[in-house]
Amino acid sequence: MIGVVIPACNEEQSIKSCLLALQHAIDAVADHIQVRVVVVLDSCTDQTLAHVQALNIDYLCCELRCVGQVRDLGVRYLLEQGATWIACTDADSTVSPNWLVSQLNHQPADLICGVVSISDWQDLSQQTQDLYQVHYQDRMGHGHIHGANLSFSREAYLKAGGFLGLSCHEDVDLVQRMLAQDFKVLWSNQVRVTTSSRLDGRVDEGFAHFLKNLDTKQQLLPKASNS
């Protein structure tokens, strides 16, 4: 069984799109493998829960305010249900229709790090977009780590100690511990997720923080002279 974990904190604007896209990915593997999804609602004060309930998706509610603990809560809940492979994404992201198919095609693996694409650049300048494209490597063997597109085996997760109670970079920390223990880590651009370019991220030093830093860095660059 595959388990899918989605942390959410006040994501009423995006959670429906996230879950509908995920359903397409589930439909693509439904003939030969069971998939269970859990949304872990952390300190939500908006209508995120109502949207999750309307789509009849399993959920947990907590007041942790710590993404590492939230992801771990969801992972361990699904492991108790019998999941042998866990796939993580985020509530402001949409997985590709072949997201789960690609993960299965990459087996055997202990952990798969996928790539993310930006859905809408309206919050960022063209110069910042260009700077991001220079930095980002959309290829096999890329080396990027995203909590919004990370999947792993039950055995590797438990042996590595799982997500720790970190408020940011919990994904990087987990991957580094798996690498240190010589687990088979695959860096794939075939496992794809589209995410938002919002700058008001739910995590202080997450992907939104990275984009904001890029934008600030671009604004501080000297302007080209026309003379």
SULSULJO-V515648 format. One record per run of one state. SS is the DSSP state (@ for helix, = for strand, . for the rest). FROM is the first residue (numbers start at 1). TO is the last residue. Records with the same first field share a line. If there is no record, write none. Layout:
BEGIN
SS->FROM-TO  FROM-TO
END
This chain:
BEGIN
.->1-1  9-14  28-34  43-47  55-57  63-66  81-84  91-92  96-98  106-110  119-125  136-146  161-169  181-184  196-206  221-227
=->2-8  35-42  58-62  85-90  93-95  111-118  150-153  185-195
@->15-27  48-54  67-80  99-105  126-135  147-149  154-160  170-180  207-220
END
